[in-house]
Amino acid sequence: MHEYGLCESILEAVERRASGRRVARVRVRVGALHRVVPPAMDQAFALAAEGTVADGAAVDLVTVPVRVSCLACGHAGDSDDPLSLCPACGAAELELAGGDELVLESIQLATSA
Ligand SMILES: [Zn+2]
C-alpha cells in the first residue's frame, strides 16, 4: 500500500507542527501523480498515526491536478489522470507539469477536554 509511505512523511510534518499537542484533523494537498485512493489513504493514515499525536485524526485530501500540454495539438489543461491521452486529439505526446506535490496544508488541534 503506497499510501502508507506518503502518510509517514505527512506524519513527520504533522508532528513537527503539532509539537506534542493532539491533532484532530489534517489537510493534505496531494498531486494527482501520486494516484492516491482516498479510502486507502484514510486507512493508511489511521495505521501510521497510531500512537502519535494524530491518532484518530481525520484526513482531508485536496487533489492537485497535473497540468497537461499536448505537444501534438497544443491543447493545455488540468487532469487528475496523469496517464490519459490528449483529450483534444488523442495523442500520447503530453508534457506533464506538477502533480507530484505532497504538502501538509494545515492541521487542526484537538480542543483539550
Ligand atoms: Zn492534442
Backbone and ligand atoms as CSV (ligand in chain L), in Angstrom:
chain,resi,resn,atom,element,x,y,z
A,1,MET,N,N,0.863,-1.196,0.000
A,1,MET,CA,C,0.000,0.000,0.000
A,1,MET,C,C,0.896,1.243,0.000
A,2,HIS,N,N,0.987,1.934,-1.137
A,2,HIS,CA,C,1.967,3.011,-1.227
A,2,HIS,C,C,1.508,4.252,-0.475
A,3,GLU,N,N,0.202,4.320,-0.158
A,3,GLU,CA,C,-0.293,5.427,0.644
A,3,GLU,C,C,0.388,5.465,2.014
A,4,TYR,N,N,0.798,4.298,2.504
A,4,TYR,CA,C,1.400,4.254,3.837
A,4,TYR,C,C,2.686,5.080,3.881
A,5,GLY,N,N,3.499,4.960,2.845
A,5,GLY,CA,C,4.740,5.724,2.779
A,5,GLY,C,C,4.463,7.218,2.748
A,6,LEU,N,N,3.441,7.599,1.986
A,6,LEU,CA,C,3.074,9.021,1.920
A,6,LEU,C,C,2.644,9.500,3.301
A,7,CYS,N,N,1.862,8.658,3.987
A,7,CYS,CA,C,1.353,9.047,5.302
A,7,CYS,C,C,2.487,9.229,6.297
A,8,GLU,N,N,3.521,8.399,6.175
A,8,GLU,CA,C,4.637,8.535,7.105
A,8,GLU,C,C,5.308,9.893,6.948
A,9,SER,N,N,5.463,10.352,5.705
A,9,SER,CA,C,6.111,11.660,5.557
A,9,SER,C,C,5.167,12.787,5.971
A,10,ILE,N,N,3.858,12.597,5.734
A,10,ILE,CA,C,2.905,13.605,6.205
A,10,ILE,C,C,2.953,13.686,7.726
A,11,LEU,N,N,3.009,12.511,8.354
A,11,LEU,CA,C,3.005,12.487,9.819
A,11,LEU,C,C,4.205,13.182,10.425
A,12,GLU,N,N,5.360,13.039,9.763
A,12,GLU,CA,C,6.546,13.751,10.259
A,12,GLU,C,C,6.271,15.239,10.312
A,13,ALA,N,N,5.660,15.758,9.255
A,13,ALA,CA,C,5.347,17.186,9.199
A,13,ALA,C,C,4.291,17.544,10.248
A,14,VAL,N,N,3.304,16.657,10.413
A,14,VAL,CA,C,2.252,16.907,11.407
A,14,VAL,C,C,2.863,16.996,12.801
A,15,GLU,N,N,3.753,16.062,13.113
A,15,GLU,CA,C,4.320,16.027,14.465
A,15,GLU,C,C,5.199,17.243,14.727
A,16,ARG,N,N,5.937,17.679,13.690
A,16,ARG,CA,C,6.753,18.887,13.852
A,16,ARG,C,C,5.862,20.076,14.184
A,17,ARG,N,N,4.738,20.176,13.449
A,17,ARG,CA,C,3.894,21.353,13.606
A,17,ARG,C,C,3.079,21.297,14.902
A,18,ALA,N,N,2.687,20.090,15.297
A,18,ALA,CA,C,1.836,19.962,16.477
A,18,ALA,C,C,2.643,20.092,17.763
A,19,SER,N,N,3.916,19.832,17.698
A,19,SER,CA,C,4.824,19.788,18.852
A,19,SER,C,C,4.147,19.282,20.127
A,20,GLY,N,N,3.663,18.061,20.036
A,20,GLY,CA,C,3.174,17.387,21.232
A,20,GLY,C,C,1.689,17.551,21.517
A,21,ARG,N,N,1.052,18.512,20.811
A,21,ARG,CA,C,-0.384,18.698,21.042
A,21,ARG,C,C,-1.174,17.697,20.211
A,22,ARG,N,N,-2.386,17.379,20.681
A,22,ARG,CA,C,-3.227,16.413,19.961
A,22,ARG,C,C,-3.793,17.044,18.698
A,23,VAL,N,N,-3.850,16.253,17.650
A,23,VAL,CA,C,-4.327,16.747,16.370
A,23,VAL,C,C,-5.657,16.086,16.034
A,24,ALA,N,N,-6.657,16.884,15.640
A,24,ALA,CA,C,-7.979,16.341,15.342
A,24,ALA,C,C,-8.157,16.106,13.850
A,25,ARG,N,N,-7.453,16.926,13.041
A,25,ARG,CA,C,-7.724,16.908,11.617
A,25,ARG,C,C,-6.501,17.415,10.872
A,26,VAL,N,N,-6.207,16.801,9.746
A,26,VAL,CA,C,-5.113,17.309,8.915
A,26,VAL,C,C,-5.623,17.486,7.490
A,27,ARG,N,N,-5.085,18.490,6.833
A,27,ARG,CA,C,-5.469,18.772,5.459
A,27,ARG,C,C,-4.220,18.666,4.607
A,28,VAL,N,N,-4.298,17.812,3.589
A,28,VAL,CA,C,-3.110,17.477,2.813
A,28,VAL,C,C,-3.370,17.712,1.331
A,29,ARG,N,N,-2.441,18.374,0.683
A,29,ARG,CA,C,-2.525,18.543,-0.769
A,29,ARG,C,C,-1.683,17.463,-1.423
A,30,VAL,N,N,-2.319,16.662,-2.260
A,30,VAL,CA,C,-1.624,15.560,-2.912
A,30,VAL,C,C,-1.752,15.694,-4.417
A,31,GLY,N,N,-0.640,15.663,-5.098
A,31,GLY,CA,C,-0.650,15.735,-6.552
A,31,GLY,C,C,-1.250,14.487,-7.157
A,32,ALA,N,N,-1.911,14.655,-8.292
A,32,ALA,CA,C,-2.586,13.536,-8.951
A,32,ALA,C,C,-1.603,12.430,-9.359
A,33,LEU,N,N,-0.323,12.777,-9.520
A,33,LEU,CA,C,0.663,11.764,-9.916
A,33,LEU,C,C,0.864,10.707,-8.837
A,34,HIS,N,N,0.522,11.042,-7.594
A,34,HIS,CA,C,0.665,10.048,-6.533
A,34,HIS,C,C,-0.434,9.001,-6.599
A,35,ARG,N,N,-1.482,9.291,-7.389
A,35,ARG,CA,C,-2.578,8.337,-7.575
A,35,ARG,C,C,-3.093,7.804,-6.249
A,36,VAL,N,N,-3.390,8.726,-5.354
A,36,VAL,CA,C,-3.869,8.337,-4.037
A,36,VAL,C,C,-5.350,7.990,-4.109
A,37,VAL,N,N,-5.694,6.868,-3.497
A,37,VAL,CA,C,-7.089,6.457,-3.393
A,37,VAL,C,C,-7.578,6.877,-2.009
A,38,PRO,N,N,-8.543,7.804,-1.939
A,38,PRO,CA,C,-8.916,8.351,-0.633
A,38,PRO,C,C,-9.207,7.327,0.458
A,39,PRO,N,N,-10.009,6.274,0.208
A,39,PRO,CA,C,-10.254,5.324,1.310
A,39,PRO,C,C,-8.970,4.636,1.761
A,40,ALA,N,N,-8.072,4.349,0.820
A,40,ALA,CA,C,-6.803,3.712,1.182
A,40,ALA,C,C,-5.960,4.683,1.993
A,41,MET,N,N,-6.067,5.965,1.636
A,41,MET,CA,C,-5.322,6.988,2.362
A,41,MET,C,C,-5.813,7.080,3.801
A,42,ASP,N,N,-7.132,7.063,3.993
A,42,ASP,CA,C,-7.696,7.113,5.348
A,42,ASP,C,C,-7.170,5.954,6.185
A,43,GLN,N,N,-7.217,4.760,5.586
A,43,GLN,CA,C,-6.767,3.558,6.292
A,43,GLN,C,C,-5.291,3.655,6.645
A,44,ALA,N,N,-4.507,4.052,5.638
A,44,ALA,CA,C,-3.062,4.109,5.840
A,44,ALA,C,C,-2.723,5.146,6.899
A,45,PHE,N,N,-3.447,6.258,6.871
A,45,PHE,CA,C,-3.155,7.311,7.839
A,45,PHE,C,C,-3.485,6.838,9.248
A,46,ALA,N,N,-4.638,6.185,9.394
A,46,ALA,CA,C,-5.044,5.683,10.699
A,46,ALA,C,C,-3.987,4.736,11.253
A,47,LEU,N,N,-3.436,3.923,10.354
A,47,LEU,CA,C,-2.414,2.943,10.742
A,47,LEU,C,C,-1.116,3.645,11.140
A,48,ALA,N,N,-0.701,4.584,10.289
A,48,ALA,CA,C,0.574,5.259,10.523
A,48,ALA,C,C,0.499,6.172,11.743
A,49,ALA,N,N,-0.712,6.681,12.028
A,49,ALA,CA,C,-0.862,7.660,13.103
A,49,ALA,C,C,-1.041,7.013,14.467
A,50,GLU,N,N,-1.197,5.698,14.480
A,50,GLU,CA,C,-1.436,5.006,15.741
A,50,GLU,C,C,-0.340,5.329,16.757
A,51,GLY,N,N,-0.746,5.775,17.929
A,51,GLY,CA,C,0.221,6.074,18.974
A,51,GLY,C,C,0.913,7.419,18.836
A,52,THR,N,N,0.569,8.182,17.799
A,52,THR,CA,C,1.157,9.513,17.642
A,52,THR,C,C,0.139,10.575,18.075
A,53,VAL,N,N,0.535,11.847,17.978
A,53,VAL,CA,C,-0.380,12.932,18.339
A,53,VAL,C,C,-1.589,12.982,17.409
A,54,ALA,N,N,-1.483,12.349,16.253
A,54,ALA,CA,C,-2.562,12.386,15.271
A,54,ALA,C,C,-3.398,11.108,15.283
A,55,ASP,N,N,-3.254,10.318,16.318
A,55,ASP,CA,C,-4.045,9.095,16.455
A,55,ASP,C,C,-5.527,9.452,16.374
A,56,GLY,N,N,-6.249,8.861,15.425
A,56,GLY,CA,C,-7.681,9.097,15.285
A,56,GLY,C,C,-8.041,10.369,14.537
A,57,ALA,N,N,-7.060,11.092,14.051
A,57,ALA,CA,C,-7.344,12.332,13.333
A,57,ALA,C,C,-7.964,12.043,11.970
A,58,ALA,N,N,-8.793,12.969,11.506
A,58,ALA,CA,C,-9.390,12.842,10.184
A,58,ALA,C,C,-8.451,13.456,9.148
A,59,VAL,N,N,-8.537,12.932,7.926
A,59,VAL,CA,C,-7.686,13.435,6.852
A,59,VAL,C,C,-8.557,14.053,5.766
A,60,ASP,N,N,-8.271,15.303,5.434
A,60,ASP,CA,C,-8.912,15.923,4.278
A,60,ASP,C,C,-7.906,15.938,3.148
A,61,LEU,N,N,-8.274,15.320,2.039
A,61,LEU,CA,C,-7.373,15.293,0.891
A,61,LEU,C,C,-7.783,16.337,-0.126
A,62,VAL,N,N,-6.823,17.099,-0.576
A,62,VAL,CA,C,-7.068,18.023,-1.665
A,62,VAL,C,C,-6.191,17.550,-2.822
A,63,THR,N,N,-6.828,17.086,-3.883
A,63,THR,CA,C,-6.045,16.585,-5.009
A,63,THR,C,C,-5.623,17.731,-5.916
A,64,VAL,N,N,-4.340,17.780,-6.202
A,64,VAL,CA,C,-3.801,18.806,-7.084
A,64,VAL,C,C,-3.658,18.195,-8.475
A,65,PRO,N,N,-4.347,18.762,-9.462
A,65,PRO,CA,C,-4.291,18.165,-10.794
A,65,PRO,C,C,-2.921,18.342,-11.452
A,66,VAL,N,N,-2.671,17.495,-12.451
A,66,VAL,CA,C,-1.467,17.623,-13.268
A,66,VAL,C,C,-1.779,18.593,-14.398
A,67,ARG,N,N,-0.834,19.477,-14.701
A,67,ARG,CA,C,-1.011,20.334,-15.863
A,67,ARG,C,C,-0.481,19.598,-17.089
A,68,VAL,N,N,-1.336,19.467,-18.070
A,68,VAL,CA,C,-1.023,18.689,-19.260
A,68,VAL,C,C,-0.959,19.611,-20.469
A,69,SER,N,N,0.129,19.535,-21.222
A,69,SER,CA,C,0.164,20.231,-22.510
A,69,SER,C,C,0.438,19.207,-23.583
A,70,CYS,N,N,-0.338,19.273,-24.641
A,70,CYS,CA,C,-0.181,18.329,-25.740
A,70,CYS,C,C,0.827,18.890,-26.735
A,71,LEU,N,N,1.832,18.081,-27.049
A,71,LEU,CA,C,2.866,18.518,-27.986
A,71,LEU,C,C,2.370,18.414,-29.420
A,72,ALA,N,N,1.304,17.646,-29.631
A,72,ALA,CA,C,0.809,17.442,-30.992
A,72,ALA,C,C,-0.137,18.568,-31.427
A,73,CYS,N,N,-1.106,18.939,-30.535
A,73,CYS,CA,C,-2.107,19.913,-30.975
A,73,CYS,C,C,-2.091,21.194,-30.150
A,74,GLY,N,N,-1.286,21.226,-29.095
A,74,GLY,CA,C,-1.184,22.444,-28.307
A,74,GLY,C,C,-2.234,22.588,-27.237
A,75,HIS,N,N,-3.109,21.592,-27.100
A,75,HIS,CA,C,-4.118,21.633,-26.044
A,75,HIS,C,C,-3.434,21.716,-24.677
A,76,ALA,N,N,-3.988,22.533,-23.792
A,76,ALA,CA,C,-3.446,22.622,-22.441
A,76,ALA,C,C,-4.592,22.551,-21.451
A,77,GLY,N,N,-4.405,21.799,-20.383
A,77,GLY,CA,C,-5.460,21.701,-19.386
A,77,GLY,C,C,-4.977,20.977,-18.153
A,78,ASP,N,N,-5.886,20.832,-17.192
A,78,ASP,CA,C,-5.578,20.114,-15.965
A,78,ASP,C,C,-6.193,18.737,-16.027
A,79,SER,N,N,-5.512,17.780,-15.436
A,79,SER,CA,C,-6.038,16.428,-15.434
A,79,SER,C,C,-5.761,15.767,-14.095
A,80,ASP,N,N,-6.707,14.932,-13.655
A,80,ASP,CA,C,-6.475,14.135,-12.461
A,80,ASP,C,C,-5.876,12.787,-12.831
A,81,ASP,N,N,-5.766,12.530,-14.102
A,81,ASP,CA,C,-5.259,11.247,-14.557
A,81,ASP,C,C,-4.000,11.451,-15.393
A,82,PRO,N,N,-2.850,11.235,-14.784
A,82,PRO,CA,C,-1.591,11.534,-15.465
A,82,PRO,C,C,-1.312,10.652,-16.676
A,83,LEU,N,N,-2.018,9.531,-16.819
A,83,LEU,CA,C,-1.721,8.639,-17.922
A,83,LEU,C,C,-2.654,8.855,-19.107
A,84,SER,N,N,-3.536,9.819,-19.013
A,84,SER,CA,C,-4.525,9.978,-20.064
A,84,SER,C,C,-3.887,10.501,-21.344
A,85,LEU,N,N,-4.511,10.210,-22.427
A,85,LEU,CA,C,-4.110,10.751,-23.717
A,85,LEU,C,C,-4.679,12.151,-23.839
A,86,CYS,N,N,-4.209,12.893,-24.819
A,86,CYS,CA,C,-4.718,14.236,-25.021
A,86,CYS,C,C,-6.224,14.178,-25.254
A,87,PRO,N,N,-7.013,14.906,-24.430
A,87,PRO,CA,C,-8.468,14.866,-24.591
A,87,PRO,C,C,-8.922,15.534,-25.888
A,88,ALA,N,N,-8.083,16.335,-26.496
A,88,ALA,CA,C,-8.484,17.039,-27.710
A,88,ALA,C,C,-8.190,16.223,-28.967
A,89,CYS,N,N,-6.996,15.597,-29.025
A,89,CYS,CA,C,-6.640,14.914,-30.279
A,89,CYS,C,C,-6.241,13.463,-30.076
A,90,GLY,N,N,-6.143,13.009,-28.810
A,90,GLY,CA,C,-5.843,11.603,-28.565
A,90,GLY,C,C,-4.376,11.241,-28.655
A,91,ALA,N,N,-3.510,12.222,-28.871
A,91,ALA,CA,C,-2.083,11.935,-28.948
A,91,ALA,C,C,-1.537,11.589,-27.571
A,92,ALA,N,N,-0.432,10.849,-27.555
A,92,ALA,CA,C,0.170,10.476,-26.281
A,92,ALA,C,C,1.378,11.346,-25.957
A,93,GLU,N,N,1.699,12.264,-26.842
A,93,GLU,CA,C,2.866,13.111,-26.571
A,93,GLU,C,C,2.459,14.283,-25.687
A,94,LEU,N,N,2.352,13.986,-24.404
A,94,LEU,CA,C,1.925,15.007,-23.463
A,94,LEU,C,C,3.095,15.426,-22.589
A,95,GLU,N,N,3.109,16.704,-22.293
A,95,GLU,CA,C,4.087,17.192,-21.346
A,95,GLU,C,C,3.343,17.427,-20.041
A,96,LEU,N,N,3.849,16.837,-18.963
A,96,LEU,CA,C,3.171,16.971,-17.676
A,96,LEU,C,C,3.953,17.924,-16.786
A,97,ALA,N,N,3.232,18.708,-16.020
A,97,ALA,CA,C,3.885,19.596,-15.063
A,97,ALA,C,C,3.127,19.549,-13.756
A,98,GLY,N,N,3.849,19.508,-12.672
A,98,GLY,CA,C,3.210,19.476,-11.359
A,98,GLY,C,C,2.571,18.129,-11.106
A,99,GLY,N,N,1.706,18.072,-10.097
A,99,GLY,CA,C,1.007,16.837,-9.798
A,99,GLY,C,C,1.793,15.919,-8.878
A,100,ASP,N,N,3.011,16.339,-8.480
A,100,ASP,CA,C,3.780,15.478,-7.585
A,100,ASP,C,C,3.885,16.077,-6.182
A,101,GLU,N,N,3.004,17.030,-5.910
A,101,GLU,CA,C,3.027,17.657,-4.590
A,101,GLU,C,C,2.644,16.678,-3.487
A,102,LEU,N,N,3.202,16.886,-2.338
A,102,LEU,CA,C,2.731,16.221,-1.133
A,102,LEU,C,C,2.982,17.219,-0.018
A,103,VAL,N,N,1.955,17.987,0.298
A,103,VAL,CA,C,2.132,19.115,1.203
A,103,VAL,C,C,1.105,19.051,2.320
A,104,LEU,N,N,1.590,19.203,3.522
A,104,LEU,CA,C,0.686,19.339,4.664
A,104,LEU,C,C,0.201,20.776,4.668
A,105,GLU,N,N,-1.086,20.960,4.331
A,105,GLU,CA,C,-1.599,22.313,4.202
A,105,GLU,C,C,-1.903,22.905,5.586
A,106,SER,N,N,-2.606,22.171,6.414
A,106,SER,CA,C,-2.917,22.697,7.740
A,106,SER,C,C,-3.239,21.554,8.688
A,107,ILE,N,N,-3.144,21.854,9.957
A,107,ILE,CA,C,-3.598,20.894,10.964
A,107,ILE,C,C,-4.584,21.602,11.878
A,108,GLN,N,N,-5.502,20.823,12.413
A,108,GLN,CA,C,-6.441,21.372,13.377
A,108,GLN,C,C,-6.200,20.645,14.696
A,109,LEU,N,N,-5.897,21.402,15.717
A,109,LEU,CA,C,-5.592,20.789,17.002
A,109,LEU,C,C,-6.878,20.384,17.698
A,110,ALA,N,N,-6.802,19.318,18.444
A,110,ALA,CA,C,-7.955,18.884,19.229
A,110,ALA,C,C,-8.104,19.832,20.403
A,111,THR,N,N,-9.342,20.204,20.700
A,111,THR,CA,C,-9.572,21.028,21.884
A,111,THR,C,C,-9.418,20.132,23.098
A,112,SER,N,N,-8.625,20.561,24.025
A,112,SER,CA,C,-8.334,19.721,25.189
A,112,SER,C,C,-9.586,19.558,26.042
A,113,ALA,N,N,-9.897,18.318,26.330
A,113,ALA,CA,C,-11.112,18.049,27.102
A,113,ALA,C,C,-10.776,18.055,28.590
L,1,ZN,ZN,ZN,-3.566,17.042,-28.524
